[in-house]
Amino acid sequence: MLGVGLGAAAQAGPGVATVPGMPPVVNPANLYSKSGANDFSPAVKNALQRVYVPNIRSDDVYVIDPHTFKVLYKFKVGLSPQHIVPSWDLKTLWVTNNAEGHRDGSLTPIDPVTGKAGEAIAVDDPYNMYFTPDGKQAIVVAEAFARLDFRDAHTMALNSRLDVPGCKGINHADFSIDGRYAIFTCEFGGRLAKIDMVKHKVLGYLQLDQRTGMPQDVSVSPDGKVFYVADMMADGVFLVDGDSFTKIGFIHTGVGTHGLYPSRDATRLYVTNRGSHQIHGQRRGKGSVSVIDYATRKVVANWKIPGGGSPDMGNVSADGRTLWLSGRFDDVVYAIDTSTGSIRTIKVGMEPHGLTVWPQPGRYSLGHTGIMR
């Protein structure tokens, strides 16, 4: 498989010099080229087709059949499960239980072949989790401590820690095309932090809004040049040049802009607007999903949640036809048809958050709910 990728890269244009151990960039014009519709790795051959939903206030995970849109079963996990994170090698789904207000955070592994949970591993405040581009280490985002904990990707044994003191509320991230740096959002500081992935050090900070910004998810463009940053208070998406670490634009989307998910053909970006500026908003808010065209950087569609709602985090189905999202304040999951914007609603636990769809196409996962490459 790697030999084919190298050949394709040579045909696509100048190659990308990646960090050691990172799989090659097959197409420099589209870093998502190997996570297109149904382009599965052999590693997920036996994985069950499921949607896994972590519910923060009921401390459980609901499991949905994506074909019937029905809940199959649920199971208890640790306190305050925030995200379901696919491992770099695609063999484990990790539930990040950050135990809000407590000190007994944990990671619960799920075997995607059986859909069953294993024994939890004690970890400090795992709000979110990513993986180094070479797949050797997990990056546990210890939000309450403004810290990144680098751990063994399999055992979760602690290797090192990086304090990011200027990033209050550190939580979401995405990576440069070559894997040399990552950009993290600082939810309670209105800024971004740029992190050197080779030397594990802070390269700098960027203030997004001099007023009261609240950046959430971040996603890099297919060509790797621009980072799209959702801001819940600004009601839209900031555009940031990753290499120079400067703001270059802003796109207005909707109230409470929150999650970002590329389409499987890498032509569009789905943007969730949670419908509220509050961390704990009301039911049936002004929730919607905006669709940004990468080529024009313009909103080409807006899908409102019928009767109001709170679309939050999720991902796109393997075939690209369905956008799966948690309805954070409404205790539901939305299954949105990406061609029409029509919506199915499924009742789940209390305050669903970072759900993942599995399996997803791609060679490896960089974390969150499936940043696939």
C-alpha angles and dihedrals in degrees: 000000000000091000091056090049093053091052092050090050092054090053093046095059138262112006126241117243101223131192114273114282096017115124113252122269103248097196118019089199091057120028087183093060093111094049096060123132112314094344093143130183116233085242091076096044094116099033118126116243102245145139113228116204123192114206113204101201100037093045094225145105122235118207118211130194103228092207099053096028089226131130108248099187144320136223137195121252134170127305119301103357106206110175142008105225124195112221121242091252091047092234100107137040112210123207110210107215104185096176096221110225093007135083101229103090120163148177118234116201120217121199104223091202093061101019089229129130125238133206115307122244118220111242132163113259101322099191091159139351139214136173132235111253091250090056095234099112138037116221109216111199104219095193099180091054097043087235143126116217116203109209138172105278093230109029096029090224109160115256103169144334132228120201114213099188096172093057109078109187096015108188125131132047149167133195138240117255091255095044093240096122143012130209117220127192121234103211098192098037102052090233146095131239123214113211127197105229094196101048096025096230138127111262096187149296133261123203110219101186127016089209122053108316123172110192117197127168124015129200131179122230119251092257091050094236103105131046115209111212122193114216118196095201097040091052093225151048127290117212114220129186101227100204097048091031094223135133112253104170152340133230120199113221117156147303115316101003108208125146133045127200128171118224116247091252090050094233098109140037120216112216122195118213108198094204097236141066090215124099087222103032134181127268120266096021128164092288121166145150121237124200118214122197109223094210096055099022088225133127107254099176141017120199115195120205105245109247090005132288148169114254108190128154135353139099147248125280119253092256092046094237100109132048109206116203138168117240094221102193097029100055092235142107122232123215106196124193104230093208098051107014091235114152138217118195125211124189115233139158131306116305103347114207135166103015122178133208115220138238101024128182119258144086096255143354126239090196139249109096091329120318093183128194 
